[in-house]
Amino acid sequence: MTGYGGKILEDRSREIERKRRKWDEHAERYDEWYERFHGAVEHYVDWELLKVHLPKDRNAKILDAAGGTGRITLPLAKMGYSVTLCDISPGMLNVAKEKMRREGVSDKVEISECNVYKLRFADESFDFVLCWDGKTEAAKELIRVTKKGEKISMFLINKYGAAISKFHEDPDSALALVKSKSSYVYNEEEKYKAVSVEEARELFEKEGVKVIEIYAVCGMLDLLSIPKEIQESRSWDEKFFKQVTEMLLRLSKEPSVKGLSRHLVLYGERT
Ligand SMILES: C[S@@+](CC[C@H](N)C(=O)[O-])C[C@H]1O[C@@H](n2cnc3c(N)ncnc32)[C@H](O)[C@@H]1O
């Protein structure tokens, strides 16, 4: 029994080590994605959807779990919130640290190297918790550190959207997903547990979270058939940017297209 438990722990720590190395390697270039049209649109839509759910009290304590280079931590800190940014990758956290220093908000941000599956925070430590990295299995742990009556936001891999976008490269896995024979999606060697909109709702409600909204994000831009040169461009027409983001914000709430999105962002309140 001890040997078996030990083996699982060893596999888990090997997996974490592999992920840490991968993200350390990506760290210096991670933010570049958000300087291009495609990334800037995604960031804008993410932020517009998040804004309306943030705590009214600017003294609130927020956890940005698996927060990487602080893409979301930075604007939160600029708004005055006290943010704890945690991540397993020291490389990503170093980029974040330097950004917070440059922007003069280091005093608002606590940076912590830690694993979202085993957070080092006490129960009900935060007034708002977000984890935007598709870590479905970490839901329980993230809910644990959210105060009762406060909100949690999780980014999840959407089962049907993922199956549709993966079909051309791996039809067997895509079919297994839509037939519910598998729940897993592989992305750049990482394994993610995918959920449908209904499964996401059930998962959180089972853990005592009242689901407020589930938005469709990411992958929706592909549906608009915007030419690749525009998507990858570092400068763009502002009117077009506004039209695209307005379109995506409207689609993100539209039940009839939610299944097509590669990712979902769930907002709920811990009861
Ligand atoms: C795609 S980035 C997302 C960063 C940020 N949430 C954002 O939206 O810009 C994924 C991040 O998750 C982190 N990560 C992966 N597995 C993790 C784990 N088990 N615990 C904490 N962070 C993890 C990676 O190091 C990386 O910084």
The ligand as an ORCA input file, in Angstrom:
! r2SCAN-3c Opt
* xyz 0 1
  C      -1.601     29.136    -19.816
  S      -0.716     29.789    -18.427
  C      -2.008     30.783    -17.737
  C      -1.490     31.908    -16.906
  C      -2.585     32.863    -16.421
  N      -3.625     32.174    -15.672
  C      -3.210     33.621    -17.572
  O      -4.424     33.473    -17.794
  O      -2.484     34.373    -18.238
  C      -0.723     28.377    -17.340
  C       0.015     28.585    -16.020
  O      -0.355     27.523    -15.136
  C       0.790     27.173    -14.363
  N       0.583     25.832    -13.792
  C       0.520     24.651    -14.451
  N       0.265     23.658    -13.583
  C       0.191     24.227    -12.338
  C      -0.047     23.722    -11.032
  N      -0.271     22.428    -10.833
  N      -0.074     24.595    -10.002
  C       0.138     25.931    -10.202
  N       0.376     26.456    -11.421
  C       0.389     25.622    -12.467
  C       1.928     27.265    -15.357
  O       3.182     27.366    -14.720
  C       1.535     28.522    -16.142
  O       2.098     29.674    -15.580
*
